[in-house]
């Protein structure tokens, strides 16, 4: 990857420290409950992986895939469900694990779908939040970092399926 590596916005140490703190916050709010974490693919898989390794107590996992992006960096504004859950949510304490909350449209759509499935509680954890881009007010219970309106890649986040493997979050010019 050499010289084509995007400049660092958040390095791996800052990410690791913040995720460990988020794991403690989530468990503080649900100390005894078995948690069911729903990872939004593909971007949140690295966040989920580090989050669960930092978390004590019983938990289960499932995965969903949604998209509001075509190829490239601009949102289409239309949310599509690409992969649904494998298990039910009724009566469970659920935490959505999302990579980035930008316009809020995708997360709002996902929260509505999951609330209709009858969980006991539904919370959301996102690694990155861009409040300046919000088009809809959406609840996010746990935020890793609030960032300015930059297009970011790395640590699971991509640009046209590239850069997911970077161990940090970088700025794409």
C-alpha positions as CSV (number, residue, x, y, z in Angstrom):
1,X,0.0,0.0,0.0
2,X,3.0,2.3,0.5
3,X,2.5,5.9,-0.4
4,X,-1.2,5.6,-1.4
5,X,-2.2,5.3,2.3
6,X,-4.7,8.0,3.3
7,X,-3.6,10.4,6.1
8,X,-4.5,9.3,9.6
9,X,-7.5,10.8,11.3
10,X,-7.8,8.3,14.2
11,X,-4.9,6.0,15.0
12,X,-5.3,2.4,16.2
13,X,-4.4,3.3,19.8
14,X,-7.1,5.9,20.0
15,X,-9.6,3.6,18.4
16,X,-8.7,0.7,20.8
17,X,-9.0,2.9,23.9
18,X,-12.4,4.3,22.9
19,X,-13.8,0.9,22.0
20,X,-12.8,-0.4,25.4
21,X,-14.6,2.5,27.1
22,X,-17.7,1.9,24.9
23,X,-17.7,-1.8,25.9
24,X,-17.7,-0.7,29.6
25,X,-20.5,1.8,29.0
26,X,-22.7,-0.8,27.2
27,X,-22.2,-3.4,30.0
28,X,-22.8,-0.7,32.7
29,X,-26.2,-0.1,31.1
30,X,-27.0,-3.9,30.7
31,X,-24.9,-5.5,33.4
32,X,-26.6,-8.9,33.7
33,X,-28.5,-9.2,30.5
34,X,-27.3,-11.5,27.7
35,X,-26.8,-9.0,24.9
36,X,-27.6,-9.6,21.3
37,X,-25.3,-7.5,19.0
38,X,-26.4,-6.9,15.5
39,X,-23.5,-5.9,13.3
40,X,-24.2,-3.8,10.2
41,X,-22.1,-5.2,7.4
42,X,-19.7,-4.7,5.9
43,X,-18.2,-1.6,7.5
44,X,-18.8,-2.4,11.2
45,X,-17.2,-5.9,11.3
46,X,-13.9,-4.6,12.7
47,X,-15.6,-2.4,15.3
48,X,-17.8,-5.4,16.4
49,X,-14.8,-7.7,16.6
50,X,-12.9,-5.4,18.9
51,X,-16.0,-4.4,20.9
52,X,-16.9,-8.0,21.8
53,X,-13.3,-8.8,22.8
54,X,-13.5,-5.8,25.2
55,X,-16.8,-6.9,26.6
56,X,-17.5,-9.2,29.6
57,X,-20.7,-11.2,30.1
58,X,-22.9,-13.3,27.9
59,X,-23.6,-12.2,24.3
60,X,-24.7,-13.4,20.9
61,X,-24.2,-12.0,17.5
62,X,-26.0,-11.6,14.2
63,X,-25.4,-9.7,11.0
64,X,-27.4,-7.5,8.7
65,X,-26.4,-5.8,5.5
66,X,-28.0,-2.6,4.2
67,X,-26.9,-0.1,1.7
68,X,-27.7,3.5,0.9
69,X,-24.6,3.9,-1.3
70,X,-24.0,3.0,-4.9
71,X,-20.4,2.5,-5.8
72,X,-18.3,5.5,-4.8
73,X,-18.8,8.1,-2.1
74,X,-22.3,9.6,-2.5
75,X,-25.4,8.2,-0.9
76,X,-28.3,7.3,-3.1
77,X,-30.7,8.3,-0.4
78,X,-32.6,5.0,-0.8
79,X,-31.9,2.3,1.8
80,X,-31.9,-1.4,0.7
81,X,-31.9,-4.5,2.9
82,X,-29.4,-6.8,1.5
83,X,-29.0,-9.5,4.2
84,X,-31.5,-10.0,7.1
85,X,-30.9,-11.5,10.5
86,X,-30.7,-15.3,11.1
87,X,-32.4,-15.2,14.5
88,X,-35.4,-13.5,16.1
89,X,-35.2,-10.5,18.5
90,X,-38.3,-10.9,20.5
91,X,-37.7,-10.2,24.2
92,X,-33.9,-9.7,23.7
93,X,-31.7,-6.8,24.7
94,X,-30.3,-5.7,21.3
95,X,-27.4,-3.4,20.5
96,X,-27.0,-2.3,16.8
97,X,-23.3,-2.0,16.0
98,X,-22.8,0.5,13.2
99,X,-19.7,1.9,11.6
100,X,-20.8,5.4,10.9
101,X,-23.9,7.5,11.3
102,X,-24.0,10.1,8.5
103,X,-27.4,11.3,7.2
104,X,-29.2,9.0,9.7
105,X,-31.5,7.5,7.0
106,X,-30.0,4.0,7.1
107,X,-29.9,3.8,10.9
108,X,-33.5,5.2,11.2
109,X,-34.7,2.5,8.7
110,X,-32.8,-0.2,10.6
111,X,-34.1,0.9,14.0
112,X,-37.7,0.9,12.7
113,X,-37.3,-2.7,11.3
114,X,-35.7,-4.0,14.5
115,X,-38.2,-2.3,16.9
116,X,-41.0,-4.0,15.0
117,X,-39.5,-7.4,15.9
118,X,-40.2,-6.9,19.6
119,X,-36.9,-6.6,21.4
120,X,-37.0,-5.9,25.1
121,X,-34.6,-3.0,24.5
122,X,-32.8,-1.6,21.4
123,X,-29.7,0.5,21.7
124,X,-27.2,1.7,19.0
125,X,-23.5,1.9,19.1
126,X,-21.6,3.6,16.3
127,X,-17.9,4.1,15.9
128,X,-18.2,7.4,14.1
129,X,-20.9,10.1,14.0
130,X,-21.1,13.0,11.6
131,X,-23.9,15.2,13.1
132,X,-23.4,18.0,10.5
133,X,-24.7,15.6,7.8
134,X,-27.9,14.5,9.6
135,X,-31.0,14.6,7.5
136,X,-33.1,12.9,10.1
137,X,-32.9,12.9,13.9
138,X,-31.8,9.5,15.0
139,X,-31.0,8.1,18.4
140,X,-27.5,6.9,19.0
141,X,-26.7,5.7,22.5
142,X,-23.0,5.1,22.3
143,X,-20.7,7.1,20.0
144,X,-17.0,6.3,19.6
145,X,-16.0,9.6,17.9
146,X,-17.8,12.6,16.5
147,X,-16.1,13.8,13.3
148,X,-16.4,16.6,10.8
149,X,-17.8,16.0,7.4
150,X,-14.9,14.1,5.9
151,X,-15.0,10.9,3.8
152,X,-13.2,8.4,5.9
153,X,-11.8,4.9,5.2
154,X,-10.0,2.2,7.0
155,X,-10.8,0.0,10.0
156,X,-13.7,-1.6,8.1
157,X,-14.8,1.5,6.2
158,X,-14.3,1.5,2.5
159,X,-14.3,3.6,-0.7
160,X,-15.6,1.3,-3.5
161,X,-14.5,-1.8,-1.5
162,X,-11.0,-0.5,-1.0
163,X,-9.1,0.5,2.2
164,X,-11.1,-1.7,4.7
165,X,-7.9,-3.3,5.9
166,X,-6.2,-0.2,7.1
167,X,-5.6,-0.5,10.9
168,X,-6.6,3.2,11.4
169,X,-9.3,5.6,10.2
170,X,-7.9,7.8,7.4
171,X,-9.1,10.8,5.4
172,X,-9.8,10.2,1.7
173,X,-9.0,13.4,-0.2
